[in-house]
Amino acid sequence: MSSPSKRREMDLMKLMMSDYKVEMINDGMQEFYVEFHGPKESPYQGGVWRVRVELPDAYPYKSPSIGFVNKIYHPNVDEMSGSVCLDVINQTWSPMFDLVNVFEVFLPQLLLYPNPSDPLNGEAAALMMRDRTAYEQRVKEFCEKYAKATDAGVAPEEKSSDDEVSEDEYASSDEEIAGKADP
C-alpha cells in the first residue's frame, strides 16, 4: 500500500460496497457514521445503531475510534458516551484488519459475547452475571426504545421520541461527541 490515505480511501470504499450505509462527516474521509444492525440470534437482533467512526492520521497502523451514537445496553459499551471497550480495536489492532472487519466481525462478536469482567457499563455487567434473562430483557428494551431504524437516522421524519435530540439538531454541529448523553 502506498500511503495511509490511499488505504483509508480503499477501506472506506470497501465498506460502502459491502452494503453498509455510510454517511460522511465534513469533507474528509476520516470521520463518518455507519448504520450497524444487531446480529441475528442475539438479544440485539432487530436493533439498528448509528456508529461514529474516526480514522486517525496513522490509520491503518493505528486503530479507528468507534462509538455508538444511539444508546445500547452492553457491559463493554459506555452508556453515556457510546465508547466501545474492545481489545481487538483498542490494544491488538493490526494493519491487516480493515473497516469491514470492524462491522462484520468485531462488533457482532462484541454483542454476541460480552465480557462482563472488563466493563465500561458496570450495571449491565453486574446484571448479566447475576441474572442473564433479566439482562437480555433489558437489552431488548433498549433496542425497542433507542435502536429502531429511525434512531439510527434511517428515516429521520419518523423520530420516535420528543425527548431525544433530533437527527437534524445532531447533524448541525460537527463538534458533537459521539453518543452524547440525552439532556
Buried (B, 14 or more C-beta within 10 A) or exposed (E): EEEBBEBBEBBBEEBBEEEBBBEEBEEEBBBBBBBBBBBEEBBBEBBBBBBBBBBBEEBBEEBBBBBBBBBBBBBBBBBEBBBBBBEBBEEEBEBEBBBBBBBBEBBBEBBBEBBBEEBBBEEBBBBBEEEEEEBBEBBBEBBEBBBBBBBBBBEBEEBEEEEBBEBEEBBEEEEBBBBBEEE
